[in-house]
């Protein structure tokens, strides 16, 4: 059974940085497409970044966030710099076992972590 566990969330001031981690187990990690999504209160879940070999980014985070993966550690990361208050959300890390490349739709992914809260104060 595939499991994904996010960590690294917390409270940070605007302009600060955080790094989220997502540890995976239960499958062939290096064959998965991976992503990061976020959901703010009262809003729909939205794509943030995805990776198989190269990162893909939402326009809202391009140049400030970096997605990476360490296949030896079965872990995907999201480095978030220059954080803004609108970045306050629960961040989720999903995995797609069906597709070779990451996608920007939630239904592209098969498994999801429980989420990590990120709060950016102004």
Chimera marker file (.cmm) of the C-alpha trace (Angstrom):
<marker_set name="trace">
<marker id="1" x="0.000" y="0.000" z="0.000" r="1" g="1" b="0" radius="0.5"/>
<marker id="2" x="1.388" y="3.378" z="-1.022" r="1" g="1" b="0" radius="0.5"/>
<marker id="3" x="1.726" y="5.908" z="1.789" r="1" g="1" b="0" radius="0.5"/>
<marker id="4" x="2.811" y="9.534" z="1.601" r="1" g="1" b="0" radius="0.5"/>
<marker id="5" x="3.639" y="11.598" z="4.674" r="1" g="1" b="0" radius="0.5"/>
<marker id="6" x="4.266" y="15.341" z="4.485" r="1" g="1" b="0" radius="0.5"/>
<marker id="7" x="6.335" y="17.250" z="7.016" r="1" g="1" b="0" radius="0.5"/>
<marker id="8" x="8.017" y="20.614" z="7.408" r="1" g="1" b="0" radius="0.5"/>
<marker id="9" x="5.009" y="22.883" z="7.570" r="1" g="1" b="0" radius="0.5"/>
<marker id="10" x="4.704" y="25.695" z="10.068" r="1" g="1" b="0" radius="0.5"/>
<marker id="11" x="4.388" y="29.416" z="10.629" r="1" g="1" b="0" radius="0.5"/>
<marker id="12" x="6.652" y="31.812" z="8.766" r="1" g="1" b="0" radius="0.5"/>
<marker id="13" x="6.695" y="35.540" z="8.127" r="1" g="1" b="0" radius="0.5"/>
<marker id="14" x="6.114" y="36.930" z="4.671" r="1" g="1" b="0" radius="0.5"/>
<marker id="15" x="9.357" y="36.860" z="2.727" r="1" g="1" b="0" radius="0.5"/>
<marker id="16" x="10.622" y="33.837" z="4.623" r="1" g="1" b="0" radius="0.5"/>
<marker id="17" x="11.307" y="30.262" z="3.536" r="1" g="1" b="0" radius="0.5"/>
<marker id="18" x="10.148" y="26.776" z="4.360" r="1" g="1" b="0" radius="0.5"/>
<marker id="19" x="10.990" y="23.361" z="2.956" r="1" g="1" b="0" radius="0.5"/>
<marker id="20" x="8.328" y="20.706" z="2.822" r="1" g="1" b="0" radius="0.5"/>
<marker id="21" x="9.206" y="17.029" z="2.611" r="1" g="1" b="0" radius="0.5"/>
<marker id="22" x="7.062" y="14.107" z="1.544" r="1" g="1" b="0" radius="0.5"/>
<marker id="23" x="8.293" y="10.630" z="2.429" r="1" g="1" b="0" radius="0.5"/>
<marker id="24" x="6.842" y="7.777" z="0.411" r="1" g="1" b="0" radius="0.5"/>
<marker id="25" x="6.604" y="4.047" z="0.955" r="1" g="1" b="0" radius="0.5"/>
<marker id="26" x="4.942" y="1.030" z="-0.595" r="1" g="1" b="0" radius="0.5"/>
<marker id="27" x="5.997" y="1.084" z="-4.215" r="1" g="1" b="0" radius="0.5"/>
<marker id="28" x="8.562" y="1.857" z="-6.883" r="1" g="1" b="0" radius="0.5"/>
<marker id="29" x="9.116" y="5.501" z="-6.041" r="1" g="1" b="0" radius="0.5"/>
<marker id="30" x="11.445" y="6.355" z="-8.906" r="1" g="1" b="0" radius="0.5"/>
<marker id="31" x="8.775" y="5.444" z="-11.458" r="1" g="1" b="0" radius="0.5"/>
<marker id="32" x="6.137" y="7.817" z="-10.064" r="1" g="1" b="0" radius="0.5"/>
<marker id="33" x="5.171" y="11.276" z="-11.163" r="1" g="1" b="0" radius="0.5"/>
<marker id="34" x="4.859" y="13.480" z="-8.080" r="1" g="1" b="0" radius="0.5"/>
<marker id="35" x="3.258" y="16.779" z="-7.275" r="1" g="1" b="0" radius="0.5"/>
<marker id="36" x="2.489" y="19.392" z="-4.692" r="1" g="1" b="0" radius="0.5"/>
<marker id="37" x="-0.970" y="20.927" z="-4.360" r="1" g="1" b="0" radius="0.5"/>
<marker id="38" x="-2.386" y="23.339" z="-1.836" r="1" g="1" b="0" radius="0.5"/>
<marker id="39" x="-5.803" y="24.217" z="-0.513" r="1" g="1" b="0" radius="0.5"/>
<marker id="40" x="-6.543" y="27.485" z="1.242" r="1" g="1" b="0" radius="0.5"/>
<marker id="41" x="-9.638" y="27.892" z="3.453" r="1" g="1" b="0" radius="0.5"/>
<marker id="42" x="-12.755" y="28.245" z="1.340" r="1" g="1" b="0" radius="0.5"/>
<marker id="43" x="-10.899" y="27.607" z="-1.905" r="1" g="1" b="0" radius="0.5"/>
<marker id="44" x="-10.413" y="24.685" z="-4.235" r="1" g="1" b="0" radius="0.5"/>
<marker id="45" x="-7.287" y="22.588" z="-4.191" r="1" g="1" b="0" radius="0.5"/>
<marker id="46" x="-4.777" y="23.958" z="-6.679" r="1" g="1" b="0" radius="0.5"/>
<marker id="47" x="-1.657" y="22.714" z="-8.417" r="1" g="1" b="0" radius="0.5"/>
<marker id="48" x="1.639" y="24.126" z="-7.151" r="1" g="1" b="0" radius="0.5"/>
<marker id="49" x="4.395" y="22.010" z="-8.732" r="1" g="1" b="0" radius="0.5"/>
<marker id="50" x="5.049" y="18.606" z="-10.260" r="1" g="1" b="0" radius="0.5"/>
<marker id="51" x="8.060" y="16.505" z="-11.171" r="1" g="1" b="0" radius="0.5"/>
<marker id="52" x="9.146" y="13.366" z="-12.918" r="1" g="1" b="0" radius="0.5"/>
<marker id="53" x="12.542" y="14.387" z="-14.286" r="1" g="1" b="0" radius="0.5"/>
<marker id="54" x="12.035" y="18.173" z="-14.465" r="1" g="1" b="0" radius="0.5"/>
<marker id="55" x="9.903" y="20.529" z="-12.425" r="1" g="1" b="0" radius="0.5"/>
<marker id="56" x="6.679" y="22.087" z="-13.624" r="1" g="1" b="0" radius="0.5"/>
<marker id="57" x="5.295" y="25.082" z="-11.729" r="1" g="1" b="0" radius="0.5"/>
<marker id="58" x="2.151" y="27.104" z="-11.387" r="1" g="1" b="0" radius="0.5"/>
<marker id="59" x="2.689" y="30.670" z="-12.549" r="1" g="1" b="0" radius="0.5"/>
<marker id="60" x="1.940" y="31.934" z="-9.047" r="1" g="1" b="0" radius="0.5"/>
<marker id="61" x="5.020" y="30.206" z="-7.586" r="1" g="1" b="0" radius="0.5"/>
<marker id="62" x="7.420" y="30.115" z="-10.522" r="1" g="1" b="0" radius="0.5"/>
<marker id="63" x="10.786" y="31.550" z="-9.556" r="1" g="1" b="0" radius="0.5"/>
<marker id="64" x="10.085" y="31.255" z="-5.820" r="1" g="1" b="0" radius="0.5"/>
<marker id="65" x="9.390" y="27.535" z="-5.268" r="1" g="1" b="0" radius="0.5"/>
<marker id="66" x="11.568" y="24.584" z="-6.249" r="1" g="1" b="0" radius="0.5"/>
<marker id="67" x="10.436" y="20.975" z="-6.408" r="1" g="1" b="0" radius="0.5"/>
<marker id="68" x="12.997" y="18.188" z="-6.216" r="1" g="1" b="0" radius="0.5"/>
<marker id="69" x="13.150" y="14.486" z="-5.481" r="1" g="1" b="0" radius="0.5"/>
<marker id="70" x="15.643" y="12.098" z="-3.932" r="1" g="1" b="0" radius="0.5"/>
<marker id="71" x="14.877" y="8.621" z="-5.239" r="1" g="1" b="0" radius="0.5"/>
<marker id="72" x="17.382" y="7.039" z="-2.841" r="1" g="1" b="0" radius="0.5"/>
<marker id="73" x="15.374" y="8.428" z="0.077" r="1" g="1" b="0" radius="0.5"/>
<marker id="74" x="11.927" y="8.013" z="-1.515" r="1" g="1" b="0" radius="0.5"/>
<marker id="75" x="11.295" y="11.660" z="-0.766" r="1" g="1" b="0" radius="0.5"/>
<marker id="76" x="10.041" y="14.676" z="-2.694" r="1" g="1" b="0" radius="0.5"/>
<marker id="77" x="10.686" y="18.214" z="-1.503" r="1" g="1" b="0" radius="0.5"/>
<marker id="78" x="9.203" y="21.640" z="-2.023" r="1" g="1" b="0" radius="0.5"/>
<marker id="79" x="11.538" y="24.519" z="-1.226" r="1" g="1" b="0" radius="0.5"/>
<marker id="80" x="9.432" y="27.645" z="-0.777" r="1" g="1" b="0" radius="0.5"/>
<marker id="81" x="11.185" y="31.010" z="-0.786" r="1" g="1" b="0" radius="0.5"/>
<marker id="82" x="9.830" y="34.559" z="-0.705" r="1" g="1" b="0" radius="0.5"/>
<marker id="83" x="6.613" y="33.285" z="0.805" r="1" g="1" b="0" radius="0.5"/>
<marker id="84" x="3.521" y="35.460" z="0.600" r="1" g="1" b="0" radius="0.5"/>
<marker id="85" x="0.453" y="35.524" z="2.902" r="1" g="1" b="0" radius="0.5"/>
<marker id="86" x="-1.639" y="34.092" z="0.064" r="1" g="1" b="0" radius="0.5"/>
<marker id="87" x="0.531" y="30.998" z="0.328" r="1" g="1" b="0" radius="0.5"/>
<marker id="88" x="-1.251" y="30.088" z="3.553" r="1" g="1" b="0" radius="0.5"/>
<marker id="89" x="-2.817" y="26.691" z="2.904" r="1" g="1" b="0" radius="0.5"/>
<marker id="90" x="-2.639" y="22.998" z="3.578" r="1" g="1" b="0" radius="0.5"/>
<marker id="91" x="-0.036" y="21.546" z="1.236" r="1" g="1" b="0" radius="0.5"/>
<marker id="92" x="-0.487" y="18.035" z="-0.136" r="1" g="1" b="0" radius="0.5"/>
<marker id="93" x="1.873" y="15.724" z="-1.938" r="1" g="1" b="0" radius="0.5"/>
<marker id="94" x="0.277" y="13.275" z="-4.380" r="1" g="1" b="0" radius="0.5"/>
<marker id="95" x="1.756" y="10.480" z="-6.466" r="1" g="1" b="0" radius="0.5"/>
<marker id="96" x="0.654" y="9.245" z="-9.870" r="1" g="1" b="0" radius="0.5"/>
<marker id="97" x="1.338" y="5.621" z="-10.712" r="1" g="1" b="0" radius="0.5"/>
<marker id="98" x="-0.648" y="5.730" z="-13.961" r="1" g="1" b="0" radius="0.5"/>
<marker id="99" x="1.121" y="8.532" z="-15.777" r="1" g="1" b="0" radius="0.5"/>
<marker id="100" x="4.754" y="9.077" z="-16.664" r="1" g="1" b="0" radius="0.5"/>
<marker id="101" x="4.614" y="12.851" z="-16.240" r="1" g="1" b="0" radius="0.5"/>
<marker id="102" x="3.050" y="15.041" z="-13.564" r="1" g="1" b="0" radius="0.5"/>
<marker id="103" x="-0.258" y="16.751" z="-14.258" r="1" g="1" b="0" radius="0.5"/>
<marker id="104" x="-2.032" y="19.841" z="-13.026" r="1" g="1" b="0" radius="0.5"/>
<marker id="105" x="-5.373" y="18.196" z="-12.242" r="1" g="1" b="0" radius="0.5"/>
<marker id="106" x="-6.096" y="16.461" z="-8.960" r="1" g="1" b="0" radius="0.5"/>
<marker id="107" x="-7.567" y="13.433" z="-10.718" r="1" g="1" b="0" radius="0.5"/>
<marker id="108" x="-4.201" y="12.802" z="-12.399" r="1" g="1" b="0" radius="0.5"/>
<marker id="109" x="-2.967" y="11.383" z="-9.099" r="1" g="1" b="0" radius="0.5"/>
<marker id="110" x="-3.669" y="8.111" z="-7.331" r="1" g="1" b="0" radius="0.5"/>
<marker id="111" x="-2.422" y="8.610" z="-3.775" r="1" g="1" b="0" radius="0.5"/>
<marker id="112" x="-2.326" y="11.619" z="-1.475" r="1" g="1" b="0" radius="0.5"/>
<marker id="113" x="-0.679" y="12.478" z="1.815" r="1" g="1" b="0" radius="0.5"/>
<marker id="114" x="-2.549" y="13.873" z="4.794" r="1" g="1" b="0" radius="0.5"/>
<marker id="115" x="-1.319" y="17.421" z="4.236" r="1" g="1" b="0" radius="0.5"/>
<marker id="116" x="0.920" y="19.910" z="6.027" r="1" g="1" b="0" radius="0.5"/>
<marker id="117" x="-0.251" y="23.317" z="7.219" r="1" g="1" b="0" radius="0.5"/>
<marker id="118" x="1.737" y="26.324" z="6.048" r="1" g="1" b="0" radius="0.5"/>
<marker id="119" x="0.833" y="29.702" z="7.521" r="1" g="1" b="0" radius="0.5"/>
<marker id="120" x="2.445" y="32.883" z="6.204" r="1" g="1" b="0" radius="0.5"/>
<marker id="121" x="1.962" y="35.940" z="8.386" r="1" g="1" b="0" radius="0.5"/>
<marker id="122" x="2.038" y="39.451" z="6.975" r="1" g="1" b="0" radius="0.5"/>
<link id1="1" id2="2" r="1" g="1" b="0" radius="0.2"/>
<link id1="2" id2="3" r="1" g="1" b="0" radius="0.2"/>
<link id1="3" id2="4" r="1" g="1" b="0" radius="0.2"/>
<link id1="4" id2="5" r="1" g="1" b="0" radius="0.2"/>
<link id1="5" id2="6" r="1" g="1" b="0" radius="0.2"/>
<link id1="6" id2="7" r="1" g="1" b="0" radius="0.2"/>
<link id1="7" id2="8" r="1" g="1" b="0" radius="0.2"/>
<link id1="8" id2="9" r="1" g="1" b="0" radius="0.2"/>
<link id1="9" id2="10" r="1" g="1" b="0" radius="0.2"/>
<link id1="10" id2="11" r="1" g="1" b="0" radius="0.2"/>
<link id1="11" id2="12" r="1" g="1" b="0" radius="0.2"/>
<link id1="12" id2="13" r="1" g="1" b="0" radius="0.2"/>
<link id1="13" id2="14" r="1" g="1" b="0" radius="0.2"/>
<link id1="14" id2="15" r="1" g="1" b="0" radius="0.2"/>
<link id1="15" id2="16" r="1" g="1" b="0" radius="0.2"/>
<link id1="16" id2="17" r="1" g="1" b="0" radius="0.2"/>
<link id1="17" id2="18" r="1" g="1" b="0" radius="0.2"/>
<link id1="18" id2="19" r="1" g="1" b="0" radius="0.2"/>
<link id1="19" id2="20" r="1" g="1" b="0" radius="0.2"/>
<link id1="20" id2="21" r="1" g="1" b="0" radius="0.2"/>
<link id1="21" id2="22" r="1" g="1" b="0" radius="0.2"/>
<link id1="22" id2="23" r="1" g="1" b="0" radius="0.2"/>
<link id1="23" id2="24" r="1" g="1" b="0" radius="0.2"/>
<link id1="24" id2="25" r="1" g="1" b="0" radius="0.2"/>
<link id1="25" id2="26" r="1" g="1" b="0" radius="0.2"/>
<link id1="26" id2="27" r="1" g="1" b="0" radius="0.2"/>
<link id1="27" id2="28" r="1" g="1" b="0" radius="0.2"/>
<link id1="28" id2="29" r="1" g="1" b="0" radius="0.2"/>
<link id1="29" id2="30" r="1" g="1" b="0" radius="0.2"/>
<link id1="30" id2="31" r="1" g="1" b="0" radius="0.2"/>
<link id1="31" id2="32" r="1" g="1" b="0" radius="0.2"/>
<link id1="32" id2="33" r="1" g="1" b="0" radius="0.2"/>
<link id1="33" id2="34" r="1" g="1" b="0" radius="0.2"/>
<link id1="34" id2="35" r="1" g="1" b="0" radius="0.2"/>
<link id1="35" id2="36" r="1" g="1" b="0" radius="0.2"/>
<link id1="36" id2="37" r="1" g="1" b="0" radius="0.2"/>
<link id1="37" id2="38" r="1" g="1" b="0" radius="0.2"/>
<link id1="38" id2="39" r="1" g="1" b="0" radius="0.2"/>
<link id1="39" id2="40" r="1" g="1" b="0" radius="0.2"/>
<link id1="40" id2="41" r="1" g="1" b="0" radius="0.2"/>
<link id1="41" id2="42" r="1" g="1" b="0" radius="0.2"/>
<link id1="42" id2="43" r="1" g="1" b="0" radius="0.2"/>
<link id1="43" id2="44" r="1" g="1" b="0" radius="0.2"/>
<link id1="44" id2="45" r="1" g="1" b="0" radius="0.2"/>
<link id1="45" id2="46" r="1" g="1" b="0" radius="0.2"/>
<link id1="46" id2="47" r="1" g="1" b="0" radius="0.2"/>
<link id1="47" id2="48" r="1" g="1" b="0" radius="0.2"/>
<link id1="48" id2="49" r="1" g="1" b="0" radius="0.2"/>
<link id1="49" id2="50" r="1" g="1" b="0" radius="0.2"/>
<link id1="50" id2="51" r="1" g="1" b="0" radius="0.2"/>
<link id1="51" id2="52" r="1" g="1" b="0" radius="0.2"/>
<link id1="52" id2="53" r="1" g="1" b="0" radius="0.2"/>
<link id1="53" id2="54" r="1" g="1" b="0" radius="0.2"/>
<link id1="54" id2="55" r="1" g="1" b="0" radius="0.2"/>
<link id1="55" id2="56" r="1" g="1" b="0" radius="0.2"/>
<link id1="56" id2="57" r="1" g="1" b="0" radius="0.2"/>
<link id1="57" id2="58" r="1" g="1" b="0" radius="0.2"/>
<link id1="58" id2="59" r="1" g="1" b="0" radius="0.2"/>
<link id1="59" id2="60" r="1" g="1" b="0" radius="0.2"/>
<link id1="60" id2="61" r="1" g="1" b="0" radius="0.2"/>
<link id1="61" id2="62" r="1" g="1" b="0" radius="0.2"/>
<link id1="62" id2="63" r="1" g="1" b="0" radius="0.2"/>
<link id1="63" id2="64" r="1" g="1" b="0" radius="0.2"/>
<link id1="64" id2="65" r="1" g="1" b="0" radius="0.2"/>
<link id1="65" id2="66" r="1" g="1" b="0" radius="0.2"/>
<link id1="66" id2="67" r="1" g="1" b="0" radius="0.2"/>
<link id1="67" id2="68" r="1" g="1" b="0" radius="0.2"/>
<link id1="68" id2="69" r="1" g="1" b="0" radius="0.2"/>
<link id1="69" id2="70" r="1" g="1" b="0" radius="0.2"/>
<link id1="70" id2="71" r="1" g="1" b="0" radius="0.2"/>
<link id1="71" id2="72" r="1" g="1" b="0" radius="0.2"/>
<link id1="72" id2="73" r="1" g="1" b="0" radius="0.2"/>
<link id1="73" id2="74" r="1" g="1" b="0" radius="0.2"/>
<link id1="74" id2="75" r="1" g="1" b="0" radius="0.2"/>
<link id1="75" id2="76" r="1" g="1" b="0" radius="0.2"/>
<link id1="76" id2="77" r="1" g="1" b="0" radius="0.2"/>
<link id1="77" id2="78" r="1" g="1" b="0" radius="0.2"/>
<link id1="78" id2="79" r="1" g="1" b="0" radius="0.2"/>
<link id1="79" id2="80" r="1" g="1" b="0" radius="0.2"/>
<link id1="80" id2="81" r="1" g="1" b="0" radius="0.2"/>
<link id1="81" id2="82" r="1" g="1" b="0" radius="0.2"/>
<link id1="82" id2="83" r="1" g="1" b="0" radius="0.2"/>
<link id1="83" id2="84" r="1" g="1" b="0" radius="0.2"/>
<link id1="84" id2="85" r="1" g="1" b="0" radius="0.2"/>
<link id1="85" id2="86" r="1" g="1" b="0" radius="0.2"/>
<link id1="86" id2="87" r="1" g="1" b="0" radius="0.2"/>
<link id1="87" id2="88" r="1" g="1" b="0" radius="0.2"/>
<link id1="88" id2="89" r="1" g="1" b="0" radius="0.2"/>
<link id1="89" id2="90" r="1" g="1" b="0" radius="0.2"/>
<link id1="90" id2="91" r="1" g="1" b="0" radius="0.2"/>
<link id1="91" id2="92" r="1" g="1" b="0" radius="0.2"/>
<link id1="92" id2="93" r="1" g="1" b="0" radius="0.2"/>
<link id1="93" id2="94" r="1" g="1" b="0" radius="0.2"/>
<link id1="94" id2="95" r="1" g="1" b="0" radius="0.2"/>
<link id1="95" id2="96" r="1" g="1" b="0" radius="0.2"/>
<link id1="96" id2="97" r="1" g="1" b="0" radius="0.2"/>
<link id1="97" id2="98" r="1" g="1" b="0" radius="0.2"/>
<link id1="98" id2="99" r="1" g="1" b="0" radius="0.2"/>
<link id1="99" id2="100" r="1" g="1" b="0" radius="0.2"/>
<link id1="100" id2="101" r="1" g="1" b="0" radius="0.2"/>
<link id1="101" id2="102" r="1" g="1" b="0" radius="0.2"/>
<link id1="102" id2="103" r="1" g="1" b="0" radius="0.2"/>
<link id1="103" id2="104" r="1" g="1" b="0" radius="0.2"/>
<link id1="104" id2="105" r="1" g="1" b="0" radius="0.2"/>
<link id1="105" id2="106" r="1" g="1" b="0" radius="0.2"/>
<link id1="106" id2="107" r="1" g="1" b="0" radius="0.2"/>
<link id1="107" id2="108" r="1" g="1" b="0" radius="0.2"/>
<link id1="108" id2="109" r="1" g="1" b="0" radius="0.2"/>
<link id1="109" id2="110" r="1" g="1" b="0" radius="0.2"/>
<link id1="110" id2="111" r="1" g="1" b="0" radius="0.2"/>
<link id1="111" id2="112" r="1" g="1" b="0" radius="0.2"/>
<link id1="112" id2="113" r="1" g="1" b="0" radius="0.2"/>
<link id1="113" id2="114" r="1" g="1" b="0" radius="0.2"/>
<link id1="114" id2="115" r="1" g="1" b="0" radius="0.2"/>
<link id1="115" id2="116" r="1" g="1" b="0" radius="0.2"/>
<link id1="116" id2="117" r="1" g="1" b="0" radius="0.2"/>
<link id1="117" id2="118" r="1" g="1" b="0" radius="0.2"/>
<link id1="118" id2="119" r="1" g="1" b="0" radius="0.2"/>
<link id1="119" id2="120" r="1" g="1" b="0" radius="0.2"/>
<link id1="120" id2="121" r="1" g="1" b="0" radius="0.2"/>
<link id1="121" id2="122" r="1" g="1" b="0" radius="0.2"/>
</marker_set>
